[in-house]
Amino acid sequence: MDMDQLAHFQCVADLKNFTHAADRLSISQPALSRSIQRLEEEVGQPLFERKPRSVDLTDAGRLFQSRAEQILLILEDCKAEICDDGQSGRIRIAAIPTIAPFFLPNLLRTFSDAFPKANLMVQEHTTDNLMRRCKQGELDVAIVALPVPSRYVEVEELFEEELSLVLPRNHPLAKKKQIRIGDVEDYPFVLLDEAHCLSDSITSYCRQRSIQPVAVERTSQLVMVQELVSLGHGVSFIPEMAKQLDRTRRRVYRSLHGTVPTRTIAAVWNPYRFQSRLLREFRDHLRDYSEAFVPK
């Protein structure tokens, strides 16, 4: 049994498909099949239940997967610790879709300028996916919006930002000097899909004020929410970081009068994994960047 076999097994277990796993590993499917077959012969049990277009883990496969994950993570941490010079190495960074395109680019650029030997790998996914991958050690740091489950992870608040009401330019509310949450009660909302935590923040804010927002349309991208609002499909709330980058004149943003809706941005990581000096430098940079980034 060697580490390549463990990595091959893990990839097939994750993707549940030999063809897709072979593509990701950049090896031929027959070579991958032989590697898994030799592993199963050594273990003495089938690890996968083969189906026409997919595979599932057997009971033995599920047990083996938990041990394989531990072995691979220990090896990865060992390599990182040996090579830890505080200047080079890999950092796996992820953020939710309503943060990543607005917050990460300049953060990554400024850190790369300071640490040119660092290899920054960036991903984007929903909160549930990022939290799971943090706990499993597949990510070094994730940037999310609170609340998140904090068991087995470290959570550090970075900053709070306002959610601004976005309206079509010719909307009746656009000319009001002060807009209260009750003023939008009768208007339809355009929201993100339920998988996105921003929708939860908006609906929670409204419900706490005895208002039930009616979502007439849902989409998977924040930019599409903005465009649908411009077309008069409804109103919505947009994070300040997205508002600041919006240069169009087809929609307007207004702060609500009274208690405004907000969200809190936080960094999450697995404290049980090896914390390299480069990773600690990145978290320090993230704190400093966040402090300067907070919309004034």
N, C-alpha and C positions, 0 to 999 in steps of 0.2 A: 504494500500500500504506500503510495506517495502523495505529495501535496497536490499534484496536478489532478490525480483521481478525485481527491476531495473537492477541489474547485470545480471539476466537471460535474460531479454529483450535485453540488450545491446549485449550479447554474440550471441543470435540468429540473431540480426540485422547485426552483423559483419560477421558471417559465412553463413548466409542465408540458414541455414539447422538445423533442430531440432536435428537430430542424432549427427552431428558433435559438436553442442553446448553442448549437454548432455555429450558427452565424455570429452570435455574440462572442464566442470563444475563438472565432477565426480558425476553426479546424473543420475537417470534413465530417459529415454525419457518420459514415462507417467507422472512422477513428474514434469518435465520441462513443458510439455504441460498443466498440471493443473495450474502451476504457471502463465503462460502466459494467460491462459483463465480467471483466476481470475482477473488479471491485466486489461484485456480488458473489463471485466464486470464492474470493478470499474471506468474505464475511460469512458465507454459507447460507445466505438467505436472499430471496429476491427483494430488492429495495423499491422497485417500481412495479405497478400494475399497468401493463401496456394496453392501450386502447387504440382504435384506428387512427385518431388524430391528436391524441394527447396521452399523458401518463399521470397516474396518481401515486402518491407514496403509499407503500404497505405499512403495516404496523412496525415492522422492523426498520423500514425506511424513515419513519417519523422519529424513532428513537435514534437512529444513526444521524439524522439531520441535526438534532440538538448537539450531539457530540462533535460533529464535523464543524459546526459553527464555532464552537468553543476553541477547537484546535486551530482553525484558520485565524480567528481573532487573536489568539495568543501569539501565533507566528507573526502576524502583522504588527502587533504591538512590540514584539521583540526586535524586529527589523527597524521599526521607527525609533526605538530607544537607542539602538546601536548607532544609528546614523543621525542622531539628534544633534545638530550643530547650531540650531537657532536661526538659520538662514535659509536652508533648503528643505524640501520635503513636500508632501502632499497634504492639502487641507480640503476636505469635502464639505462644501457649504450648500445649504438649501434654504429656500424661502417659499412661502405661500404665494399664489399668483397675484394677489392684490398688494404684495409688497415687492416681489422680485424685480419687475421692470423699472420701478420708480426709485428703489433704494439701493439695490446692489451695484449697478454699473459704476458709479463714482466711488463707492466703497472699495470695490475690487481694483479699480484703477489706481487709487491712492496707495493701497496696500502693496500692489505689484511694483509701484514706483519705489517704495521703501524696501521691499524684499524681492528683488528681481529673480532670485533663484527659486522662489516658492512656486509650486504647481497648484493652482486653485481650480478645483473641479466644482462646477455649479449645477444645481438641479432645482427644479420647481415642481411642487406638488401640493396637494391639500394637507391640512393640518393632521388628520388621522394618519396619513401615510408617513409624514415626516416624523411624527412622534414615535411610530412603530420602528422606523429605521434608526432613529436616535437610540432607542432602547436596545436595539440589536447591534449597535456599533457600526452601522453602515454609513453614518454621517458624523462629522466632527462637530458641526454646529448648525442649528436650524434657527431661522428667524421667523417668528409666528406672531399671531395676535392672541392675547389672553381672552378667556381662560383656557388652560390646557391641563390635562392630568399630569401631576408632578411626581408620580411614583417612579422611582429608578432613574430620574433625570434631574439635572440642575436647571433651574429657571431663573433668569435674571432680567428684570424689567429694564428697558432701554429708554423709552419715552412714550408720551401720550400725544395723540393727534386728534384733531377735530374731524368729524364727518360733516361735510357741508351739503346743504340741500342743492340739488342741481335741477334746473328748469329749462324748458325751451325759451328762447329769447322773447317770444311773444306771449308767454304764459301770463294769465291774469295776476298771479302772485309776484311776478317779477318787478312790478312797479310799487309794491307796498314797501313802506319804510321799515316796518317791523313785521317779521313773519314768525308766528308761533306754531307749535306742532299741531295745534287744533286746526289751523288754516289748511293743512294738507290732508286732513282726514277724508275729504270727499274725492280726492284725486287718486287715480290708479298708480301703482308703483311698478317700476321695472327693477328687478332684482337679479342677483346671481343665482345659479343653481344652489340647491340646498346643501350641497357638499362644501360650499364655501362659507367660512365662519363669518364673513362680513354680513351676509344676509341674516344670520342669527343676531348679530349686534344691532342691526337696524330694527328687526321685528321686536327684539327684547326692549329696546328703548321706547318704541311706540306703545307696546302693550303695558309697560309700567306706567304709562300716562293714559291708560284706558282707550287706546286707539288700536284698531286692528287693520294694519296695512293690507290692501288687496293687491296681490301681485298678478297683473294681467299677462306679464311676459317674464320669462327667466332665460338667462343665457350663461355661458361658461366663461365669458371674458368681460373684464371691466370696461374695456374700450367699447364693446358692443352695447353695454348699458348706457354709456354716454351718448352713443350714436342714436339709439332708440329714443332716448329722452329728447335729443335734438329734433327728431322726426315727429314729436308730439305724442308718443305712445304712452307717456306717463312721467312721473317724477322719481327721483331716487336720492340717495345719500352717497357721496363720494369721499374717500379719504383725502386729507390735505395734501399728501405727497403726490397723488394723481392729479388733483386740482392744479397744483403749481406747474405741472408740465403741460397743461391743456391750453393751447393757444387759439383755439377756434372761437369765433364770435357767434356761433349758432346756438350757444347755450350760456346760461349765467349761473353763478354760484352765490348762494346767500347763507349767512350764518343765522341759525334760529335765535330768536329772542328768548332769554331765560336760560335754563340748563341745556347746554348743547350736547348732542351725541358725540361720543368719543370712542376711541379704541386704544388699547395699550399694547405696544410692540415689545416683544421680549426675545431674548436669545435662550436657546435650549441646547444642552449637550449631556453626554453620558459621563458622569464623573468616575465611573468604574473602569473606563478605558484609559490607556496611557495618554497623558497630557504633555505633548511635546512643547519645547520652548517656543517653536514657531507658532503652534496653536495658541499658546498663551499670549504671544505677541499679537496675534490676530484678534483675540478677544479684547485686549487692551485697545487696539486700533478701532475696533467696533464700538467700544464705549465712547472713545473720544469723538469718533465720527458721528455717533448718534446724538451726542450732546450738542454738537454744532449743527446737526441736521434738523433738530426740532423746529417746526415752523413757528415763526414769531408773529 
